[in-house]
Amino acid sequence: MYLDQAKKQEIFSKYGKTATDTGSPESQIALFSYRISHLTEHLKKNHKDYKTARSLTELVGKRRALLNYLYDRDINRYRAIIKALGLRR
């Protein structure tokens, strides 16, 4: 599978406060971004996979909601995660 436990630990330790920090908005946004990039590559090869396209749309919406939450709560953390992941607003 593309997202095993070791890869999750790597993402959480890089973007979370600690290696076991799985609930912070930054770590969740980073995990969603990784999954979004994987699904985007899949859809480039399998453009008729409508179920995956819908899942991708839902995942982008979840990430957007977390980014909006972070924007409202702490603008500096929002700007840091946007810059670290290379996202555009």
GUTI-520461 format. One record per residue: residue in three letters; x, y, z of N, C-alpha, C, CB in turn. Coordinates in Angstrom, 2 decimals. Glycine has a CB too. Example, Ala and Ser with C-alpha at 12.3 -4.5 7.8 and 13.67 -1.06 7.14 Angstrom:
BEGIN
<pt 'ALA' <13.19 -5.69 7.80> <12.30 -4.50 7.80> <13.20 -3.30 7.80> <11.31 -4.47 9.05>>,
<pt 'SER' <12.85 -2.25 7.08> <13.67 -1.06 7.14> <12.90 0.03 7.87> <14.08 -0.60 5.72>>,
This chain:
BEGIN
<pt 'MET' <0.83 -1.18 0.00> <0.00 0.00 0.00> <0.88 1.25 0.00> <-0.95 0.00 1.21>>,
<pt 'TYR' <0.37 2.32 -0.56> <1.18 3.51 -0.72> <1.42 4.26 0.58> <0.52 4.42 -1.71>>,
<pt 'LEU' <0.53 4.09 1.57> <0.65 4.83 2.82> <0.73 3.84 3.98> <-0.56 5.81 3.02>>,
<pt 'ASP' <1.94 3.44 4.31> <2.11 2.50 5.41> <2.39 3.27 6.71> <3.24 1.50 5.11>>,
<pt 'GLN' <2.53 2.54 7.77> <2.72 3.14 9.09> <4.00 3.97 9.17> <2.74 2.05 10.16>>,
<pt 'ALA' <5.05 3.50 8.51> <6.32 4.22 8.56> <6.21 5.58 7.87> <7.44 3.39 7.91>>,
<pt 'LYS' <5.49 5.62 6.75> <5.32 6.88 6.03> <4.49 7.87 6.85> <4.66 6.63 4.67>>,
<pt 'LYS' <3.45 7.36 7.53> <2.64 8.23 8.39> <3.49 8.80 9.52> <1.45 7.45 8.96>>,
<pt 'GLN' <4.31 7.96 10.15> <5.18 8.42 11.23> <6.13 9.50 10.74> <5.97 7.24 11.82>>,
<pt 'GLU' <6.64 9.32 9.52> <7.56 10.31 8.94> <6.85 11.66 8.74> <8.11 9.80 7.59>>,
<pt 'ILE' <5.62 11.62 8.23> <4.85 12.84 8.01> <4.53 13.52 9.34> <3.55 12.54 7.26>>,
<pt 'PHE' <4.08 12.73 10.32> <3.72 13.29 11.61> <4.92 13.88 12.34> <3.06 12.24 12.47>>,
<pt 'SER' <6.06 13.22 12.24> <7.24 13.74 12.93> <7.78 15.00 12.25> <8.34 12.67 12.99>>,
<pt 'LYS' <7.59 15.11 10.94> <8.09 16.28 10.22> <7.20 17.51 10.42> <8.20 15.96 8.74>>,
<pt 'TYR' <5.88 17.31 10.38> <4.97 18.45 10.42> <4.24 18.62 11.75> <3.97 18.31 9.33>>,
<pt 'GLY' <4.19 17.59 12.57> <3.53 17.70 13.87> <4.48 18.24 14.92> <2.99 16.36 14.32>>,
<pt 'LYS' <3.96 18.43 16.11> <4.80 18.92 17.20> <5.75 17.84 17.69> <3.94 19.42 18.37>>,
<pt 'THR' <5.25 16.59 17.74> <6.07 15.44 18.10> <5.81 14.33 17.09> <5.77 14.96 19.56>>,
<pt 'ALA' <6.51 13.22 17.25> <6.33 12.10 16.31> <4.98 11.42 16.49> <7.45 11.08 16.50>>,
<pt 'THR' <4.40 11.57 17.68> <3.11 10.93 17.93> <1.95 11.91 17.84> <3.11 10.27 19.29>>,
<pt 'ASP' <2.21 13.11 17.38> <1.18 14.14 17.26> <0.39 13.92 15.98> <1.81 15.58 17.28>>,
<pt 'THR' <-0.72 13.22 16.10> <-1.52 12.90 14.92> <-2.75 13.78 14.79> <-1.94 11.46 14.96>>,
<pt 'GLY' <-3.02 14.60 15.78> <-4.26 15.36 15.77> <-4.13 16.83 15.47> <-4.91 15.21 17.06>>,
<pt 'SER' <-2.91 17.36 15.42> <-2.77 18.78 15.15> <-3.17 19.09 13.71> <-1.33 19.25 15.43>>,
<pt 'PRO' <-3.68 20.27 13.46> <-4.08 20.62 12.09> <-2.93 20.52 11.09> <-4.67 22.02 12.07>>,
<pt 'GLU' <-1.73 20.88 11.51> <-0.59 20.83 10.60> <-0.30 19.41 10.13> <0.64 21.41 11.27>>,
<pt 'SER' <-0.33 18.45 11.06> <-0.03 17.07 10.68> <-1.16 16.49 9.83> <0.17 16.21 11.94>>,
<pt 'GLN' <-2.41 16.85 10.12> <-3.52 16.37 9.32> <-3.48 16.96 7.91> <-4.85 16.70 9.99>>,
<pt 'ILE' <-3.16 18.23 7.80> <-3.05 18.88 6.49> <-1.93 18.24 5.67> <-2.81 20.39 6.64>>,
<pt 'ALA' <-0.82 17.95 6.31> <0.30 17.31 5.61> <-0.08 15.91 5.13> <1.53 17.23 6.52>>,
<pt 'LEU' <-0.79 15.17 5.96> <-1.24 13.83 5.57> <-2.22 13.90 4.41> <-1.87 13.10 6.77>>,
<pt 'PHE' <-3.18 14.82 4.49> <-4.13 15.00 3.39> <-3.42 15.40 2.10> <-5.18 16.05 3.77>>,
<pt 'SER' <-2.41 16.25 2.20> <-1.68 16.69 1.02> <-0.95 15.53 0.36> <-0.68 17.79 1.38>>,
<pt 'TYR' <-0.39 14.65 1.18> <0.29 13.47 0.63> <-0.71 12.57 -0.09> <1.00 12.68 1.75>>,
<pt 'ARG' <-1.86 12.35 0.54> <-2.89 11.51 -0.08> <-3.44 12.15 -1.35> <-4.03 11.26 0.91>>,
<pt 'ILE' <-3.60 13.47 -1.35> <-4.11 14.17 -2.53> <-3.14 14.03 -3.69> <-4.35 15.65 -2.22>>,
<pt 'SER' <-1.85 14.16 -3.44> <-0.87 14.02 -4.52> <-0.86 12.59 -5.07> <0.53 14.39 -4.03>>,
<pt 'HIS' <-1.04 11.61 -4.19> <-1.09 10.22 -4.65> <-2.33 9.98 -5.53> <-1.08 9.25 -3.45>>,
<pt 'LEU' <-3.48 10.46 -5.08> <-4.71 10.26 -5.85> <-4.67 11.02 -7.17> <-5.91 10.71 -5.03>>,
<pt 'THR' <-4.03 12.18 -7.19> <-3.90 12.94 -8.43> <-3.10 12.16 -9.46> <-3.25 14.31 -8.16>>,
<pt 'GLU' <-1.99 11.56 -9.03> <-1.19 10.74 -9.94> <-1.98 9.53 -10.44> <0.09 10.27 -9.24>>,
<pt 'HIS' <-2.77 8.93 -9.56> <-3.60 7.79 -9.95> <-4.61 8.20 -11.02> <-4.32 7.21 -8.73>>,
<pt 'LEU' <-5.22 9.36 -10.83> <-6.25 9.80 -11.78> <-5.67 10.23 -13.11> <-7.04 10.94 -11.18>>,
<pt 'LYS' <-4.40 10.59 -13.15> <-3.78 10.91 -14.44> <-3.70 9.67 -15.32> <-2.37 11.50 -14.23>>,
<pt 'LYS' <-3.53 8.51 -14.69> <-3.45 7.25 -15.44> <-4.83 6.61 -15.63> <-2.54 6.27 -14.71>>,
<pt 'ASN' <-5.74 6.82 -14.68> <-7.05 6.18 -14.70> <-8.13 7.24 -14.64> <-7.20 5.18 -13.52>>,
<pt 'HIS' <-8.33 7.94 -15.75> <-9.22 9.09 -15.74> <-10.70 8.73 -15.61> <-9.02 9.88 -16.97>>,
<pt 'LYS' <-11.06 7.48 -15.80> <-12.47 7.08 -15.66> <-12.79 6.52 -14.28> <-12.81 6.04 -16.72>>,
<pt 'ASP' <-11.87 6.60 -13.36> <-12.09 6.12 -12.00> <-12.85 7.19 -11.22> <-10.73 5.78 -11.31>>,
<pt 'TYR' <-14.17 7.17 -11.34> <-15.00 8.23 -10.78> <-15.06 8.18 -9.25> <-16.40 8.14 -11.35>>,
<pt 'LYS' <-14.99 7.00 -8.70> <-15.00 6.85 -7.24> <-13.79 7.56 -6.62> <-15.01 5.35 -6.84>>,
<pt 'THR' <-12.62 7.37 -7.22> <-11.42 8.02 -6.73> <-11.49 9.53 -6.95> <-10.19 7.44 -7.42>>,
<pt 'ALA' <-12.09 9.96 -8.04> <-12.24 11.39 -8.30> <-13.12 12.03 -7.22> <-12.85 11.63 -9.70>>,
<pt 'ARG' <-14.18 11.34 -6.83> <-15.04 11.86 -5.77> <-14.30 11.90 -4.44> <-16.33 11.01 -5.65>>,
<pt 'SER' <-13.53 10.85 -4.15> <-12.75 10.81 -2.92> <-11.72 11.94 -2.89> <-12.04 9.45 -2.78>>,
<pt 'LEU' <-11.13 12.23 -4.03> <-10.17 13.31 -4.12> <-10.84 14.65 -3.82> <-9.51 13.34 -5.51>>,
<pt 'THR' <-12.02 14.86 -4.37> <-12.76 16.10 -4.13> <-13.09 16.25 -2.65> <-14.04 16.13 -4.96>>,
<pt 'GLU' <-13.53 15.18 -2.01> <-13.83 15.22 -0.58> <-12.59 15.52 0.25> <-14.46 13.90 -0.12>>,
<pt 'LEU' <-11.48 14.93 -0.13> <-10.23 15.12 0.60> <-9.73 16.57 0.48> <-9.16 14.15 0.08>>,
<pt 'VAL' <-9.88 17.14 -0.70> <-9.50 18.54 -0.90> <-10.38 19.44 -0.03> <-9.61 18.94 -2.39>>,
<pt 'GLY' <-11.66 19.11 0.07> <-12.56 19.89 0.92> <-12.21 19.80 2.39> <-13.98 19.43 0.72>>,
<pt 'LYS' <-11.82 18.61 2.84> <-11.40 18.43 4.23> <-10.14 19.24 4.53> <-11.16 16.95 4.53>>,
<pt 'ARG' <-9.20 19.20 3.59> <-7.96 19.96 3.78> <-8.25 21.46 3.81> <-6.94 19.64 2.67>>,
<pt 'ARG' <-9.15 21.90 2.92> <-9.51 23.32 2.88> <-10.16 23.75 4.20> <-10.47 23.60 1.70>>,
<pt 'ALA' <-11.01 22.88 4.76> <-11.67 23.20 6.03> <-10.63 23.32 7.15> <-12.71 22.12 6.38>>,
<pt 'LEU' <-9.67 22.44 7.18> <-8.61 22.53 8.20> <-7.75 23.77 8.01> <-7.73 21.27 8.17>>,
<pt 'LEU' <-7.48 24.12 6.76> <-6.71 25.32 6.49> <-7.49 26.57 6.92> <-6.34 25.41 5.00>>,
<pt 'ASN' <-8.78 26.59 6.68> <-9.60 27.71 7.12> <-9.62 27.81 8.64> <-11.03 27.58 6.59>>,
<pt 'TYR' <-9.72 26.67 9.31> <-9.69 26.63 10.77> <-8.38 27.22 11.28> <-9.86 25.19 11.29>>,
<pt 'LEU' <-7.27 26.78 10.69> <-5.97 27.25 11.12> <-5.80 28.74 10.82> <-4.86 26.45 10.44>>,
<pt 'TYR' <-6.35 29.20 9.71> <-6.29 30.61 9.34> <-7.01 31.47 10.38> <-6.92 30.84 7.95>>,
<pt 'ASP' <-8.16 30.99 10.85> <-8.93 31.73 11.85> <-8.25 31.72 13.23> <-10.33 31.14 11.97>>,
<pt 'ARG' <-7.61 30.62 13.58> <-7.04 30.48 14.92> <-5.66 31.12 15.06> <-6.95 29.02 15.27>>,
<pt 'ASP' <-4.77 30.81 14.10> <-3.38 31.28 14.22> <-2.80 31.48 12.82> <-2.51 30.28 15.04>>,
<pt 'ILE' <-2.73 32.72 12.39> <-2.30 33.03 11.03> <-0.83 32.65 10.79> <-2.51 34.51 10.74>>,
<pt 'ASN' <-0.01 32.71 11.82> <1.41 32.37 11.65> <1.59 30.88 11.38> <2.21 32.78 12.88>>,
<pt 'ARG' <0.85 30.05 12.10> <0.92 28.60 11.85> <0.38 28.28 10.46> <0.13 27.81 12.93>>,
<pt 'TYR' <-0.67 28.99 10.04> <-1.24 28.81 8.71> <-0.20 29.13 7.63> <-2.48 29.70 8.52>>,
<pt 'ARG' <0.45 30.27 7.78> <1.46 30.66 6.78> <2.63 29.70 6.76> <1.96 32.08 7.06>>,
<pt 'ALA' <3.00 29.17 7.92> <4.13 28.24 8.00> <3.81 26.93 7.27> <4.50 27.95 9.46>>,
<pt 'ILE' <2.60 26.40 7.47> <2.27 25.11 6.83> <2.07 25.29 5.33> <1.00 24.50 7.46>>,
<pt 'ILE' <1.52 26.43 4.91> <1.37 26.72 3.48> <2.74 26.77 2.81> <0.62 28.06 3.28>>,
<pt 'LYS' <3.68 27.43 3.47> <5.03 27.55 2.91> <5.76 26.20 2.91> <5.83 28.58 3.70>>,
<pt 'ALA' <5.60 25.43 3.99> <6.30 24.15 4.10> <5.80 23.15 3.06> <6.13 23.56 5.51>>,
<pt 'LEU' <4.50 23.15 2.79> <3.93 22.20 1.84> <3.90 22.72 0.42> <2.55 21.82 2.25>>,
<pt 'GLY' <4.13 24.01 0.25> <4.12 24.58 -1.09> <2.71 24.70 -1.67> <4.97 23.76 -2.00>>,
<pt 'LEU' <1.73 24.93 -0.80> <0.36 25.08 -1.26> <0.11 26.51 -1.69> <-0.63 24.66 -0.16>>,
<pt 'ARG' <-0.91 26.71 -2.49> <-1.28 28.06 -2.87> <-2.67 28.34 -2.37> <-1.20 28.25 -4.39>>,
<pt 'ARG' <-2.93 29.57 -2.07> <-4.23 29.95 -1.53> <-5.07 30.51 -2.64> <-4.09 30.97 -0.38>>,
